[in-house]
Amino acid sequence: MSFDLDGFLPYQLSVAATRISRRFATLYRAEAGLTIPEWRVLAHLNRSGPVSVRDITARVHLDKSMVSRAATRLEENGIVSISTHDTDRRLVVLELTEEGRALMQRLGRIAEAFQAQLLDELQDDASPLQCALLRINADRSSG
């Protein structure tokens, strides 16, 4: 019996996540010209407030260099401010600017509409899928 990649659940989850992420990326790219790392940084900052690059890296599952590049581009566009941490000068802290908060209000509406569309597509399968994903993602220690 040979290994069936298409039937392998981790592979199916990865493919589904990539497809959904790319679908959503077309929407925020059209609205704001953002990349996936930039969107993830903004979404996390919108949720958490000022936070270090190290904390964002852990939360959004991107390499530090990707987060740093995204932060630099967002700062150049006036969406994020970058400063050093008050007590640990080695840490870089990011924060949404007023323009960044306004952008996230627009993008939040787009995200909510996209999620509603996905839930509608999934119909009765949406709730069990969300429960399963919550269970899978509950153990954050496994990376």
N, C-alpha and C positions, 0 to 999 in steps of 0.2 A: 504494500500500500504506500503510495507516495503522498508527500505532504501537500495539502491543499491550501495555498496561500489565500485564495479568495474566500475560503471558509474560516480563516483564522481571525478570531474576534479582535485582537489588537490591531491587525492590519485593517479590518473593516472600520474600526473606530478612527484610526489615523486618516484613512481615505475620506471618510465622512466629515471629519473635522476640517481637513484641508479644503474640501469642496465648499463647505458652508462658510469658512473663513474667506475664501476667495470671492464667493458671491457677495458677502457683506462688504468686502474690501472695494468692490467696484462702486458701491454706493458712497462710502466716505471719501474715496478717491475723487469721484465726480463732484462731490460737495466741497471738499477742502484740499484736494491734492495730496492726501496723506498716504504714507506707506503703512503696512501692517505694524511694524514696530512703533511708528509714531502714534498710531491709533491706540495701541496697547498702553503706551506711556501716558497719553492723555486720559484714557479711561481710568487708569489707576490713580492718577493725580486728582481727577474729578471726584473719585470715591474717597481718597485718603487725605487730601490736603498736602501740604509740603512734606516731602519725603526724600530720602537719599536714593541715589542711583543704585546702591547695593540692595536696598529694600525693594525697589522696582524690579530689579533683575530677578530676585527670588520670586516675586509675585507673578510676573508676566511670562516667566519661562523663556527668557531671551538672554543671550550672552551680554556681558557688561559692555563690550565694544558696540554692540547693536543698540543698546539703550543709550549709550553716550552719544553715538552718531545721531540717533533720533532726537535726543535732547538738544544737541547743538543746532540741528536744522529747525526745530521748533522754537528755539531761542532766537535764531536769525529771523524768523517770521513773526516774532513778537507774541507768540502764543504761550511760551514758558519763560520763566526767569530762572537763572542758575546762580546759586551762591554757595558759600562754604558753610558747613555746620557750625553752630555757635561754640560748641565745646570740643569738637574733633575736626580740626582743619583739613584732615585727609578726606573727609566725606563731602561729596558734592550733593547739594540739596536742590531739588526741582520744585517749582510751584507754578500753578496756572496764573497767567496774567488776566486782567479784565477781559482782554480779547479772547484768551483761551477759555475762560468761563462762558463767554457768549457762544463761542464755537461749540463747546460741549453741550450747551442747551440745544442747539440745532442738531448736532450729531446724536444726542440722546433721543430726540424725537424720531430720527431716522432708524436708530437701533431698535426702538420699541416697535416701530412699524414692521421692521424686518423680522423681529421675533414673532410678532402676531402672524405674519405671513407663514413662517416656518411652522408654527403651531397649527395653523389652519391646514397646511399641507399634510401634516402628520395625523391630524384628526384624533381618533381614539387612541392612537399609539403615543401621543405626546406625553401624557401623564406617566405611564409606565417607563418611558424612556428617561424622563426627567428624574424619576425616583432612582432608576438604575445608575444614572450618571452621578447623582448625589452620593450614592453608596460608593461608587468607584473613586470619586474625588475626595471622599471624607478622610482617607488615609493620606495626608499630605507628606508623611515622613518618607514615603517610597519614591518621592521625586516626581 
